[in-house]
Every structure is written in structure tokens, then in C-alpha cells.
Amino acid sequence: MRLLDCRWFNDVGIVRVSTQYDGVRYYIKAVVNPTTEAQDARMIAELGVSFPTAVGDMLFGVRRTATEDIWEDYDEFH
């Protein structure tokens, strides 16, 4: 897993990671005992809850085609 980017909303972090088999994924988690930004982002990537890809793409400014949106949302929720 490779950390690509992170966004912070007070004590909540959302990370964008690239995985070997699943491609790009997003994870979200609150940070109770913050350390460094890099360590907190790694912890979110390892222990965070999956975050919807379409919403993550909007937050991180990733542009996608309409076809990608339809099929990815279908796979994610079915």
C-alpha cells in the first residue's frame, strides 16, 4: 500500500492510497492521540474505515468519466 495524499478535517483524516490489487482506495478515521502527520496518515491507511471512492475523488480533485462513476458505485454498494 502506497500513501498518495491526505486531507484533514480537525481530528479526522481521509487518506488516498494505491493498493496492489484494488487500485486507489480512500480510508477515513479520527485521530485520538496525534503524533506526526505522516504517522497518523499511515495509521488511517492501515486501520481506517473504507470511504466512498466517488466522494474521495471529489475531495481530492480527481477527475473521472461518467462510466467509471456508474460501475464503481455499483461494485462498491452491491
C-alpha positions as CSV (number, residue, x, y, z in Angstrom):
1,M,0.0,0.0,0.0
2,R,1.4,3.4,-1.0
3,L,0.1,6.6,0.5
4,L,-0.8,9.1,-2.2
5,D,-2.3,12.0,-0.3
6,C,-4.3,13.0,2.8
7,R,-6.8,15.6,3.9
8,W,-7.5,16.7,7.5
9,F,-10.8,17.9,9.0
10,N,-9.9,18.8,12.6
11,D,-9.1,15.4,14.2
12,V,-10.5,13.4,11.2
13,G,-8.2,12.3,8.4
14,I,-9.0,10.9,4.9
15,V,-6.2,9.2,3.1
16,R,-5.9,8.3,-0.6
17,V,-3.8,5.1,-1.1
18,S,-2.8,2.9,-4.0
19,T,-3.1,-0.8,-3.4
20,Q,-1.6,-3.6,-5.4
21,Y,-4.9,-5.4,-6.2
22,D,-7.7,-2.9,-5.6
23,G,-6.2,0.2,-7.2
24,V,-6.9,3.6,-5.5
25,R,-8.9,3.5,-2.3
26,Y,-9.8,6.0,0.4
27,Y,-9.9,5.5,4.2
28,I,-11.2,7.7,7.0
29,K,-10.5,7.7,10.7
30,A,-10.5,10.0,13.7
31,V,-7.1,10.5,15.3
32,V,-7.3,10.4,19.1
33,N,-3.6,10.7,20.1
34,P,-2.0,12.6,17.2
35,T,1.7,12.1,16.5
36,T,3.2,13.3,13.2
37,E,1.1,13.8,10.1
38,A,3.0,11.0,8.3
39,Q,2.5,8.5,11.1
40,D,-1.2,9.5,11.5
41,A,-1.8,9.1,7.8
42,R,-0.2,5.7,7.8
43,M,-2.4,4.6,10.8
44,I,-5.5,5.8,9.0
45,A,-4.5,3.8,5.9
46,E,-4.0,0.7,7.9
47,L,-6.9,0.9,10.5
48,G,-9.4,3.3,8.9
49,V,-12.8,2.6,7.5
50,S,-13.3,2.5,3.7
51,F,-14.6,5.8,2.3
52,P,-16.7,6.0,-0.9
53,T,-14.4,6.4,-3.9
54,A,-16.6,8.8,-5.8
55,V,-16.7,11.2,-2.8
56,G,-13.0,10.8,-2.1
57,D,-12.3,11.7,-5.7
58,M,-14.3,14.9,-5.4
59,L,-12.5,15.8,-2.1
60,F,-9.1,15.2,-3.7
61,G,-9.9,16.8,-7.1
62,V,-9.6,13.6,-9.1
63,R,-11.4,13.8,-12.5
64,R,-13.3,10.7,-13.7
65,T,-15.5,9.8,-16.6
66,A,-19.2,9.2,-16.1
67,T,-18.8,5.5,-17.0
68,E,-16.2,5.0,-14.2
69,D,-18.6,6.6,-11.7
70,I,-21.5,4.3,-12.6
71,W,-19.7,1.0,-12.5
72,E,-17.5,1.8,-9.5
73,D,-20.5,2.8,-7.4
74,Y,-22.3,-0.3,-8.5
75,D,-19.4,-2.5,-7.4
76,E,-19.0,-0.7,-4.1
77,F,-22.6,-1.0,-3.0
78,H,-23.7,-4.4,-4.4
